[in-house]
Amino acid sequence: MLRSENRILTTHTGSLPRPPDLVRLYVRRSRGEEVDADELARAGKVALDWVVPKQIEAGIDVGNNGEQQRSSFFLYLRERLSGLGGSWERPSRGDVERYPVFKKMWTEQHASKTQVSSFNLLPKAIGEVAYTDEGAIRAECEDFAATLSKHPEAFGEAFMTAPSPGILATTILNEHYENQEAYLRALGRALRVEYEAIVGHGFMLQVDAPDLALERHITYKDRPLKDFIAFVERVVATINAALANVPRERVRLHVCWGNSESPHDCDVPLEDILPILQRANVGGFVLPFANPRHAHEFRCFARRPLADDQILVAGVIDPLTNFVEHPEVVADRIQRVAHTVGDPSRVLAGTDCGFDTSAGWGRVAEDVVWAKLASLKEGARIASQRLF
């Protein structure tokens, strides 16, 4: 895993804007409409060839495939896992329920968008869950490698994402396994295929685990904190089991409170979950420190330092606002994190979350996304002059 040895390196959290035509294909498929598989595959590859040069142009050091060949950061597994069927609707968010006027506005905004929903028409687990075709993840890795071969100086390091067992356990309703523990074990075994394939193809693995914070105000919103903490413990243990054959230094763990512009005043504090997150057998963490609800929580690492072999990707760009952060603001944010960690070489500059976690979900205009990432690069340059 690269460190910021001579300057602050830049990265992001995974999902990037998808071309509108590709979004429409994903949305049609998510609604059960007939979509030509070859047309979708072609559109995904075209988008992949487009998104890599855009990252290079913006100055990203550690980049990825932008999740272009996936409909969402976790729902793409609907096509890769057995045992799924039916549909259900996720519980509402605690912070949205608290504000009826906001809830009405929120509902209207999402109803008017062409997007793959992360709350409606979600599948259930109605049979044995297993990874059905290793060729799917292998092909995705090979497509990314082929695109990178056209840009040999593209990134210092490349990564790919895969979801945590916990986000699947909470979004794909269990109607088959006797309890959550058994369900998590099955999901962990299935995801192990993706984890090992990504690293086996030479990429860094980012495990996307918003569940480790997000589910406090969704699945566990009406339950005691201790019940949520027990869930986090179970998920981290499952992640560790799934990573048994993956070197620790090849994995970074992304945790967040949900990629939505909402009040977030029901979010669990980072300090309540960080001791458990630090049990994860990973080489680094990707955490949001740009948004106004969690911008202060980098200070948790003063009380609970990183392990000696770990890095921290600090979110210093907000993916939910069309403000383009001033590079000086970005630099200040990076500096504060670096001073708290105590070693700037162990800090990378990133984004709080993805820009389009489900196709069409993104709130930031595509051209503004690249401007924000360019500002990330410039802010990292300014911070580097001060820190090194």
C-alpha positions as CSV (number, residue, x, y, z in Angstrom):
1,M,0.0,0.0,0.0
2,L,1.5,3.3,-1.1
3,R,2.4,5.9,1.5
4,S,2.8,9.6,1.0
5,E,6.6,9.4,1.2
6,N,7.5,12.7,-0.4
7,R,4.2,14.4,-0.9
8,I,0.5,13.8,0.0
9,L,-1.0,11.4,-2.4
10,T,-4.5,11.7,-3.6
11,T,-7.2,9.1,-4.0
12,H,-11.0,8.8,-3.8
13,T,-13.6,6.4,-2.5
14,G,-14.6,4.5,-5.5
15,S,-17.7,5.5,-7.4
16,L,-17.5,8.2,-10.0
17,P,-20.1,9.6,-12.4
18,R,-21.4,7.3,-15.0
19,P,-22.4,8.4,-18.5
20,P,-26.2,9.1,-18.7
21,D,-26.8,6.4,-21.3
22,L,-25.2,3.8,-19.0
23,V,-27.3,5.1,-16.0
24,R,-30.5,4.6,-18.0
25,L,-29.6,1.0,-18.8
26,Y,-28.9,0.2,-15.2
27,V,-32.1,1.9,-14.1
28,R,-34.2,0.0,-16.6
29,R,-32.7,-3.3,-15.5
30,S,-33.3,-2.5,-11.8
31,R,-36.9,-1.9,-12.6
32,G,-37.2,-5.4,-14.2
33,E,-37.2,-4.2,-17.8
34,E,-35.5,-6.1,-20.6
35,V,-32.0,-4.8,-21.3
36,D,-29.7,-6.3,-23.9
37,A,-26.7,-7.8,-22.0
38,D,-24.3,-7.1,-24.8
39,E,-25.4,-3.5,-25.1
40,L,-24.9,-3.0,-21.3
41,A,-21.4,-4.7,-21.5
42,R,-20.3,-2.4,-24.3
43,A,-21.6,0.7,-22.5
44,G,-19.7,-0.3,-19.4
45,K,-16.4,-0.8,-21.2
46,V,-16.8,2.5,-23.0
47,A,-17.4,4.2,-19.6
48,L,-14.4,2.4,-18.1
49,D,-12.1,3.7,-20.9
50,W,-13.5,7.2,-20.3
51,V,-13.2,7.4,-16.5
52,V,-9.6,6.3,-16.1
53,P,-8.2,9.2,-18.2
54,K,-10.5,11.6,-16.4
55,Q,-8.9,10.6,-13.1
56,I,-5.4,11.0,-14.6
57,E,-6.3,14.5,-15.8
58,A,-7.6,15.4,-12.4
59,G,-4.4,14.3,-10.7
60,I,-5.5,11.2,-8.8
61,D,-2.5,9.1,-7.6
62,V,-4.4,6.0,-6.4
63,G,-7.4,5.5,-8.8
64,N,-9.8,2.8,-9.8
65,N,-12.4,1.8,-12.4
66,G,-15.0,4.2,-11.1
67,E,-17.4,1.3,-10.6
68,Q,-18.6,1.9,-14.1
69,Q,-19.4,-1.7,-14.8
70,R,-21.6,-1.9,-11.7
71,S,-25.1,-0.6,-11.1
72,S,-24.2,0.3,-7.5
73,F,-21.5,-0.4,-4.9
74,F,-23.4,-3.5,-3.7
75,L,-26.5,-4.2,-5.9
76,Y,-24.3,-5.4,-8.7
77,L,-24.1,-8.6,-6.7
78,R,-27.7,-9.4,-7.6
79,E,-26.3,-10.8,-10.8
80,R,-23.5,-12.7,-9.1
81,L,-25.1,-14.4,-6.1
82,S,-27.4,-17.4,-5.9
83,G,-30.3,-17.6,-3.5
84,L,-31.8,-14.1,-4.1
85,G,-35.4,-13.4,-5.1
86,G,-38.5,-11.3,-4.2
87,S,-38.2,-7.7,-3.2
88,W,-38.6,-5.5,-0.1
89,E,-38.2,-1.9,1.0
90,R,-35.5,-0.8,3.5
91,P,-36.6,0.9,6.7
92,S,-36.4,4.7,6.6
93,R,-33.5,6.6,8.1
94,G,-33.8,7.9,11.6
95,D,-32.5,11.3,10.7
96,V,-35.0,11.6,7.8
97,E,-38.0,10.5,10.0
98,R,-37.3,13.2,12.5
99,Y,-38.0,16.0,10.1
100,P,-41.4,15.7,8.2
101,V,-40.8,18.7,6.0
102,F,-37.4,17.5,5.0
103,K,-38.7,14.0,4.5
104,K,-41.3,15.3,2.0
105,M,-38.6,17.2,0.1
106,W,-36.3,14.2,0.2
107,T,-39.0,11.9,-1.2
108,E,-39.8,14.3,-4.0
109,Q,-36.2,14.8,-4.9
110,H,-35.5,11.1,-5.3
111,A,-38.8,10.4,-7.0
112,S,-37.9,12.8,-9.7
113,K,-34.4,11.3,-10.4
114,T,-33.5,8.5,-12.8
115,Q,-31.5,6.3,-10.4
116,V,-31.0,2.8,-9.1
117,S,-32.6,2.9,-5.7
118,S,-30.7,1.6,-2.6
119,F,-34.0,1.4,-0.6
120,N,-36.7,0.1,-2.9
121,L,-37.0,-3.1,-4.9
122,L,-34.2,-4.7,-3.0
123,P,-33.8,-8.5,-3.2
124,K,-34.2,-11.0,-0.4
125,A,-32.1,-14.1,0.5
126,I,-34.6,-16.9,-0.1
127,G,-32.1,-19.7,-0.6
128,E,-28.5,-20.6,-0.1
129,V,-26.3,-17.6,-0.9
130,A,-23.2,-18.4,-2.9
131,Y,-21.0,-16.8,-5.5
132,T,-22.2,-18.4,-8.7
133,D,-19.6,-17.4,-11.4
134,E,-16.1,-16.4,-10.6
135,G,-15.8,-15.3,-14.2
136,A,-17.8,-12.1,-13.5
137,I,-15.2,-10.6,-11.1
138,R,-12.4,-12.0,-13.2
139,A,-13.7,-10.3,-16.3
140,E,-14.1,-7.0,-14.4
141,C,-10.6,-7.1,-13.2
142,E,-9.3,-8.0,-16.6
143,D,-11.2,-5.2,-18.3
144,F,-9.7,-2.7,-15.8
145,A,-6.2,-4.1,-16.3
146,A,-6.7,-3.7,-20.1
147,T,-7.7,-0.1,-19.7
148,L,-4.7,0.6,-17.5
149,S,-2.4,-0.9,-20.0
150,K,-3.3,1.9,-22.4
151,H,-2.2,4.4,-19.7
152,P,0.9,2.8,-18.2
153,E,1.7,5.9,-16.1
154,A,-1.9,6.3,-14.9
155,F,-1.7,5.6,-11.2
156,G,0.9,4.9,-8.6
157,E,-1.5,2.3,-7.4
158,A,-4.9,1.0,-8.5
159,F,-7.7,-0.3,-6.4
160,M,-11.1,-1.9,-6.8
161,T,-14.0,-2.0,-4.3
162,A,-16.2,-4.8,-3.0
163,P,-18.9,-4.5,-0.3
164,S,-18.8,-5.7,3.2
165,P,-20.9,-8.7,4.3
166,G,-22.7,-6.4,6.7
167,I,-24.1,-4.0,4.0
168,L,-25.4,-7.1,2.2
169,A,-26.9,-8.6,5.3
170,T,-28.9,-5.4,6.0
171,T,-30.0,-4.5,2.5
172,I,-30.8,-8.1,1.3
173,L,-33.4,-9.3,3.7
174,N,-32.7,-12.7,5.2
175,E,-35.6,-15.1,4.7
176,H,-33.5,-18.3,4.6
177,Y,-30.9,-18.5,7.4
178,E,-31.7,-19.3,11.0
179,N,-30.0,-16.1,12.3
180,Q,-27.8,-13.2,11.3
181,E,-24.6,-15.0,12.3
182,A,-25.3,-17.8,9.8
183,Y,-26.3,-15.3,7.2
184,L,-23.1,-13.3,7.6
185,R,-21.0,-16.4,7.4
186,A,-22.6,-17.3,4.1
187,L,-22.1,-13.8,2.7
188,G,-18.5,-13.7,3.9
189,R,-17.8,-17.0,2.0
190,A,-19.3,-15.5,-1.1
191,L,-17.5,-12.2,-0.9
192,R,-14.2,-13.9,-0.2
193,V,-14.2,-14.8,-3.9
194,E,-14.3,-11.1,-4.9
195,Y,-11.8,-10.1,-2.3
196,E,-9.2,-12.7,-3.3
197,A,-9.8,-12.1,-7.1
198,I,-9.2,-8.3,-6.8
199,V,-6.0,-8.7,-4.9
200,G,-5.0,-11.7,-7.1
201,H,-5.2,-9.5,-10.1
202,G,-2.7,-7.0,-8.6
203,F,-5.1,-4.4,-7.3
204,M,-5.6,-2.9,-3.8
205,L,-8.9,-4.0,-2.3
206,Q,-11.2,-1.5,-0.7
207,V,-13.9,-3.1,1.4
208,D,-16.9,-0.7,1.5
209,A,-18.5,-1.0,4.9
210,P,-20.9,1.9,5.4
211,D,-23.0,-0.6,7.5
212,L,-20.4,-0.2,10.3
213,A,-21.7,3.3,10.9
214,L,-24.9,3.7,8.7
215,E,-27.0,1.0,10.2
216,R,-27.1,2.6,13.6
217,H,-29.7,5.0,12.2
218,I,-31.5,2.5,9.9
219,T,-31.6,-1.1,11.0
220,Y,-30.7,-0.4,14.6
221,K,-32.4,3.1,15.0
222,D,-34.9,1.8,17.6
223,R,-32.6,-0.5,19.5
224,P,-30.0,0.1,22.2
225,L,-26.5,1.1,21.1
226,K,-25.1,-2.2,22.5
227,D,-27.1,-4.1,19.9
228,F,-25.6,-2.1,17.1
229,I,-22.1,-2.5,18.6
230,A,-22.6,-6.2,18.7
231,F,-23.5,-6.1,15.0
232,V,-20.3,-4.2,14.2
233,E,-18.3,-6.8,16.1
234,R,-19.9,-9.6,14.1
235,V,-19.3,-7.9,10.8
236,V,-15.7,-7.1,11.5
237,A,-15.1,-10.7,12.5
238,T,-16.7,-11.8,9.3
239,I,-14.6,-9.5,7.2
240,N,-11.5,-10.8,8.9
241,A,-12.5,-14.4,8.1
242,A,-13.2,-13.5,4.5
243,L,-9.7,-11.8,4.3
244,A,-7.9,-14.8,5.7
245,N,-5.8,-15.3,2.5
246,V,-5.4,-11.6,1.7
247,P,-2.3,-9.7,3.0
248,R,-3.3,-7.0,5.4
249,E,-1.3,-4.4,3.5
250,R,-3.4,-4.9,0.4
251,V,-6.7,-3.9,2.0
252,R,-8.2,-0.6,3.1
253,L,-11.6,-0.3,4.9
254,H,-14.1,2.4,4.0
255,V,-16.6,3.3,6.7
256,C,-19.2,6.1,6.5
257,W,-22.6,7.2,7.7
258,G,-24.4,7.0,4.3
259,N,-23.9,9.0,1.2
260,S,-26.9,11.3,1.5
261,E,-27.4,15.0,2.1
262,S,-29.6,14.6,5.2
263,P,-29.5,15.9,8.8
264,H,-27.2,13.1,10.0
265,D,-28.0,14.0,13.6
266,C,-28.7,10.4,14.5
267,D,-25.2,9.2,13.4
268,V,-23.3,7.1,15.8
269,P,-20.1,9.0,16.9
270,L,-16.8,7.6,15.4
271,E,-15.4,7.2,18.9
272,D,-18.1,4.6,19.8
273,I,-17.2,2.3,16.9
274,L,-13.5,3.0,16.3
275,P,-12.2,0.5,18.8
276,I,-14.0,-2.3,16.9
277,L,-13.0,-1.0,13.5
278,Q,-9.4,-1.2,14.6
279,R,-9.8,-4.9,15.0
280,A,-10.2,-5.2,11.3
281,N,-7.1,-6.9,9.7
282,V,-6.5,-4.1,7.2
283,G,-3.7,-1.8,6.2
284,G,-5.7,1.4,6.4
285,F,-9.0,3.2,6.8
286,V,-11.0,5.5,4.5
287,L,-13.0,7.9,6.6
288,P,-15.1,11.1,6.0
289,F,-13.7,14.3,7.5
290,A,-15.1,16.9,5.1
291,N,-18.8,16.8,5.9
292,P,-20.1,19.1,8.6
293,R,-21.2,16.3,10.9
294,H,-18.0,14.4,11.1
295,A,-15.3,16.9,10.2
296,H,-14.0,17.0,13.8
297,E,-13.6,13.2,14.3
298,F,-10.1,12.9,12.9
299,R,-9.2,13.8,16.5
300,C,-10.2,10.3,17.6
301,F,-6.8,9.1,16.2
302,A,-5.0,11.2,18.8
303,R,-6.6,9.0,21.5
304,R,-6.6,5.8,19.4
305,P,-3.6,5.9,17.1
306,L,-3.3,3.9,13.9
307,A,-1.3,0.7,14.1
308,D,2.3,1.2,13.0
309,D,1.7,-0.4,9.6
310,Q,-1.6,1.5,8.8
311,I,-2.4,4.5,6.7
312,L,-5.4,6.9,6.8
313,V,-7.2,8.1,3.8
314,A,-8.8,11.3,5.1
315,G,-11.9,12.5,3.4
316,V,-11.3,16.2,2.6
317,I,-13.7,16.6,-0.3
318,D,-17.5,16.4,0.2
319,P,-19.2,14.4,-2.6
320,L,-22.7,15.7,-1.8
321,T,-22.2,19.4,-2.6
322,N,-21.5,21.3,-5.8
323,F,-19.2,23.7,-4.0
324,V,-15.7,23.2,-5.3
325,E,-13.5,23.3,-2.2
326,H,-10.8,25.9,-2.2
327,P,-7.3,24.3,-2.3
328,E,-6.3,26.2,0.8
329,V,-9.3,24.7,2.6
330,V,-8.3,21.2,1.4
331,A,-4.7,21.8,2.5
332,D,-5.8,22.9,6.0
333,R,-7.9,19.8,6.4
334,I,-5.0,17.6,5.3
335,Q,-2.6,19.3,7.7
336,R,-4.9,18.9,10.7
337,V,-5.2,15.2,10.0
338,A,-1.5,14.8,9.4
339,H,-0.6,16.5,12.7
340,T,-3.0,14.3,14.6
341,V,-1.6,11.1,13.0
342,G,1.9,12.4,13.6
343,D,3.4,11.3,10.3
344,P,2.3,12.8,7.0
345,S,3.6,9.8,5.1
346,R,0.7,7.8,6.6
347,V,-2.0,10.2,5.3
348,L,-3.6,10.2,1.9
349,A,-6.1,12.8,0.8
350,G,-9.5,11.5,-0.5
351,T,-13.2,12.1,-0.7
352,D,-15.8,11.4,2.0
353,C,-17.6,8.8,-0.1
354,G,-18.3,8.0,-3.7
355,F,-19.8,10.5,-6.1
356,D,-22.4,8.0,-7.5
357,T,-22.7,5.1,-5.2
358,S,-25.8,3.9,-7.0
359,A,-26.2,4.8,-10.7
360,G,-27.9,8.2,-10.9
361,W,-27.8,8.7,-7.2
362,G,-25.0,11.4,-7.3
363,R,-25.8,15.0,-6.4
364,V,-22.8,16.6,-7.9
365,A,-22.7,17.5,-11.6
366,E,-20.2,15.5,-13.6
367,D,-18.0,18.5,-14.6
368,V,-18.0,19.7,-11.0
369,V,-16.7,16.3,-9.8
370,W,-13.6,16.7,-11.9
371,A,-13.1,20.2,-10.6
372,K,-13.4,19.0,-7.0
373,L,-10.8,16.3,-7.7
374,A,-8.5,18.8,-9.3
375,S,-8.9,21.0,-6.2
376,L,-8.0,17.9,-4.1
377,K,-4.8,17.6,-6.0
378,E,-3.9,21.2,-5.6
379,G,-4.7,21.2,-1.9
380,A,-2.5,18.2,-1.5
381,R,0.3,20.0,-3.3
382,I,0.0,23.0,-0.9
383,A,-0.2,20.7,2.1
384,S,2.9,18.8,0.9
385,Q,4.9,22.0,0.8
386,R,4.0,22.7,4.4
387,L,4.4,19.1,5.7
388,F,7.5,17.8,4.0
